[in-house]
Amino acid sequence: MFKIRSTKNKTIKLLFAFSFLAQIIFAQEPSIKGIVVDDVNTPLEFASVALLKPQDSVMVSYSITDSKGQFEILDSPSGEFLMQIYFSGFLPYYTTINFKNEVIDLKSIQLKSNVESLNEVTITAVIPVQIKKDTIAYNANSFKIHHDDNIEDLLKKLPGVELDGEGNLSSQGNEITKIYVDGKEFFSGDPSIVLKNLSADAINKIEVIDKKSDEAELTGVSDDQKNYVINLTLKKSKKRNGFGKLSGGIGLDNKYFSNLNYNKFSPRTQVSIIGKYNNINVTGSNIKNFLSANGGLTDDSDDNGSTSSFDRRKRSLSGNLTSGVGGFHIGHELKDKEVINADYFYNYLENVGTSITKRTSFTKLKNFQSDINDDNNKTTHNQHLNFNYENKRNSTSRLLVKGNFTTEKTKSDLNRDVFYYNEDGELRTFNDIKFFDDRRRDNGNVRINYYKKLNENKRNFSTGFSFSSSKNENLKDQYNLNTNNSNNKTTETTILKNELFKNNNINFNFNYTEPLGGNHFLKVQSLFFVKHGSEKTDQVKFRNSVEQTPLNYSIKNKEESYNSKLSYNYNTPVFNFNIDSEIQHLYRSFGLVTEDFFKKNQTYFNPSASIRYRPKKGSQHLLRYRRQIRSPRASQTSPVINDLNPYYIRKGNTDLKTEKIDNLSFNSNIHNFKSSLSFFTKINYQHTQDAIIQSLVIDDDYVQTRSFLNKGSQDRLTAELSLNKRVKQLGFRYNLKTKGTYRTANSIIELELNDVTTKEYLLGASIENNRKSIFDIKFGANYTINKTEFSVVEGLDREYIKQHYYSKFDYDISKKLNVNTQFDYYTYSDSNFESNQNIPFWNASVSYTFTKNNNGILKLLLIDILDKNVNIVRRSTINYFEETTNQTLGRYVILSLTMRLNSQNAKNMKKKKKKRF
């Protein structure tokens, strides 16, 4: 009897608990919901629903209607708001909402068609988000910005738009390749320039556009060449008047900076000027690309292929960095749809810094340690000119002309001390290296493309031509003093080397598309590519003050490629399928001008295919396969031994074959506009046949001789996933990301095959608040682990871990006073180096707007408050791994003043706000 009652009591308790849980789960949460229909009660999908503050129309929350016209707002604070519903082609709908954390069901809301001319309400309505065709438009007035915010700060607040720490911009998981201003190019559309040099308060609307290729736009035949661009529409007041900013700051330890940007736009002409000069390691605009190619100094030991994917070798920009930028852009619309643009930049960079590298090198018989201490002084002058011409006046044709020219002068002084230790930790060899490099590079290119639509059935052809030329002059003066402790032998080597490299490339293509009926198309393509290169070298070498035989030679190389491709394309708005069959004939000749040339003549079959599926707006999937041929580099086939550095000697191999690369990739992007969920994934697999690998021999004096050969295959698999979701109930947004790389590589070390396998993983998570009208909070963490396995030596496998924790807090104490603080914490651990470190970085700023019209801003900057002054970079390669510690700028404090130029005054702003509704 007792057991029966006990069982019954348990059942009753379970039923009660289940009932209570069901009430929680199925209870209606406080929300504002409804259904949007047209004037015949048809549901409207992608209508924007927004809650606005009545006093300034700043957006509080928003939602998008689904396929049934339904919407629901879950994350609204309590209070009185103006609700706005908008759909293109209909008049906006307004109603006042007094939300008290309860369910408000507005039932069916009918929008009226805008059949008459636009009235004042329609013109001045603030529409936070609009979605139409391939464009998502955000109204800049619906987002809270500071007086000194630039475009970068504004874009970070847009739903679905992300900007990572390296300046890469994406929307709904798609990379943004260009940014336009009023539909026109601004400094060649380079996002890194636009983001930091236009004021956020000058922007009226931000459009994210799923842009087709130029050929697809004209002909209507879609392809898989998609670009995602952002178009910034200026406020009317900014189109009539010039605007910009002038700022400068000075601080402790003689630190300073200055910035200038000024813009003048009219319906036909756009003029912009940019200037920057500082010594606080801020590289400015249009300097990022040439820094990545020219920062720091390397030697031939670096030419062996890093197996790390996320933390590739960074060129040393440590220590003190003084940089200057000056540039201008001019764009002019000659006639409707006929535009010419040009921009010019001058960049100056002086880098003085030190770094310490610990390296473990290995062979089949031995491994050894080395310490490398670098003291670097480098100065670079760079000038860059871009221009382009577009003629889209004719509805059946399109002409595009683009070109650029760059000239660069660099002088580098490097003092390097290298200490070699045997397996027992004993110092065996010491190298004292002094290296001077005086280099000049000139290159330019011009590209012309013409597209022609032949009839309304989408029959079309296109043709293109490009020419590029480059010239590189190097004067290298190197001094080496080698001391061998085992035999007390000292060797002094001095080398003076003059090098001249020239390259000319010509590319011509012709494409013809024939409609087969319905959505089927046949395309014939022809491509002709010619590359001419030459190398001339004069080298004088002294060994222990005795002159060696001079090394004087001239090399020429030529490569010609003829490609014929036949393609079938099936094209609908939802589905696109393309399959290509290409025949490539490749001819190569190279060698010393005083000897017979080496000649290679080969024919290849290169198939490719792609499938693009777009089931609905905000969702698309792309699967692509491609076979391509890659020729050896000139340095890999050079018949001359490069011994500029006598301890890193490089030999070419004239018998090298081309590499055959099969590339398979899958991209998927899903963005749910109603729930604000973004999901992005990218998977890529690459298989290389006849892979060019290195053969390495290391003698007892630690002299490394490197050559190349074709051996087997290499594989690389990468995967990336990102999930971004707005949690309406809790009022925050979270972002999860993960990356993974698996790579196999080979080398020959001391005649033994070295198989290298690298596995690298990254996990990241961050949380930030949705409503940023008063404060902006963000915190997160990244965890990266690298595992590298070597077959040449047992027990030498490596594992290193990097952890990064960060937080950001931005708070508007008042309309004029703002505080901002950022804190980063790094931890480094390594299975092969005793250098586990914990490094905190703390930055902060306080800004105050001190003028009536908000044109003047005072800011106090505190950088690296804890003064840790260090940066760590790691990598693993096919025959060594290393860890480099770079000196950084360290702690400094700066007080700055920013003045907005020709800004609209506050009185005019208030007058416009009164007329808004």
Buried (B, 14 or more C-beta within 10 A) or exposed (E): EEEEEEEEEEEEEEEEEEEEEEEEEEEEEBBBBBBBBBEEEEBBBBBBBBBBBEEEBBBBBBBBBBEEBBBBBBBBEEEEBBBBBBBBEBBBBBEEBEBEEEEBEBEEBBBEEBEEEEEEEBEEBBBBBBBEEBEBBBBBBBBBBBBBBBBBBBBBBBBBBBBEEEEEBBBBBBEBBBBBBBEBBBBBBBBBBBBBBBBBBBBBBBBBBBBBBBBBEBBBBBBBEBBBBBBBBBBEBBBEBEBBBBBBBEBEEEBBBBBBBBBBBEEEEBBBBBBBBBBBBBBBBBBBBBBEEBBBBEBBBBBBBBBBBEBEBBBBBBBBBBBBBBBBBBBBBEEEEBBBBBBBBBBBBBBBBBBBBBBBBBBBEEBBBBBBEBBBBBBBBBBBBBBBBBBBEEEEBBBBBBBBBBBBBBBBBBBBBBBBBBEEEEBBBBBBBBBBBBBBBBBBBBBBBBBBBBEEEBBBBBBBBBBBBBBBBBBBBBBBBBBBEEEEEEBBBBBBBBBBBBBBBBBBBBBBBBBEEEBEBEBBBBBBBBBBBBBBBBBBBBBEEEEEEEBEBBBBBBBBBBBEBEBBBBBEEEBBBBBBBBEBEBBBBBBBEEEEBBEBEEEBEBEBBBBBBBEEBBBBBBBBBBBBBEBBEBBBBBBBEBBBBBBBBBBBBBEBBBBBBBBBBBBBBBBBBBBBBBBBBBBBBBBBBBBBBBBBBBEEBBBBBBBBBBBEBBBBBBBBBBBBBBBBEEBBBBBBBBBBBBBBBBBBBBEEBBBBBBBBBBBBBBBBBBBBBEBBBBBBBBBBBBBBBBBBBEEBBBBBBBBBBBBBBBEBEEEBEBBBBBBBBBBBBBEBBEBEEEBBBBBBBBBBBEBEBBBBBBBBBBBBBEEBBBBBBBBBBBBBBBBBBBBBBBBBBBBBBBBBBBBBEEEEBEEBBEEEB
